[in-house]
Amino acid sequence: MLVYRFKISSEEYDEFIREIVIQPNQTFLDFHSCLLESAEILPCEQASFFMTDKKYKKSREITLIPAKKQIKRYDPELDEMVVITVTPKLMKETRMKDFIEDPHQRMIYEYQGKEVHVFFIELVKITQSDGEGLYPKCVRWVGELPRKPEIPPEVPEIIEETPRIEVPKLVLPDLAALAKLDEIEEDETEIAEIEGSLSEFLFAEETEVPKEVRKKTVQVKEHDDEDNDTVREDSGDEVEVVGLEEEMDHLEDYDNIENIGSKYSGYGDNSEDE
């Protein structure tokens, strides 16, 4: 049984080399899986093989998932470049021998996952199978692809928002209503009456009699005491009480100081004799 031996190199890293042996009846999907395993990269959702010439110029494409693509191609009948829509073949449905037309067939493999890798593939030998192990398999392993550091996802900073204070909306007066105020005419007679009323009110407040000199009603009743002095009571006359407390504070104002107690208490010398 014949087997294909392909050499795989990296577009970015010269130290990376793999050699994979695969049977002609196996599919491009088998080749794809063996390449990922040998390169130690994770499975991806999108990848493609491109058949090329000796200068690695792309031609036919074999994709991992169904896709439709538009390509430019020369139309000899129109003698110009035209755009046509093509549907590439799928890896799982395409066998290796269906696209190997040259003993030194070249291909490009494009990997699109979290990272993007491009590999150059060249058929280096067609030999008889040794009958050992399963195919496809990696028979040469040189170098490794550098591991790019994983950047941890950014944790959004929690910012406490200051509660917004709702300011009551200022309601502006209707301009049409304000314009009506300009049409009001002043009545001089009415203004004079208002000023006169204010003057009387203010003058009344200024000339108000102080509290301590206001007239007070004192009830007086006339009667004779033991000393034949006449006392007036319950007369209902109005008298002015001015500085009464100050006059009562001076005992010198009384002619007979000794009789003050008896005059107002009702007790005299006669009561002692009794």
PyMOL commands that set and color helices and strands:
alter all, ss='L'
color gray80, all
select helices_A, chain A and resi 28-39+91-93+96-98+175-181+188-206+211-213+244-248+251-253+260-265+269-273
alter helices_A, ss='H'
color red, helices_A
select strands_A, chain A and resi 2-10+17-22+46-52+58-63+69-75+80-86+89-90+106-112+116-128+137-142+215-217+223-224+230-231+238-240
alter strands_A, ss='S'
color yellow, strands_A
deselect
rebuild
show_as cartoon
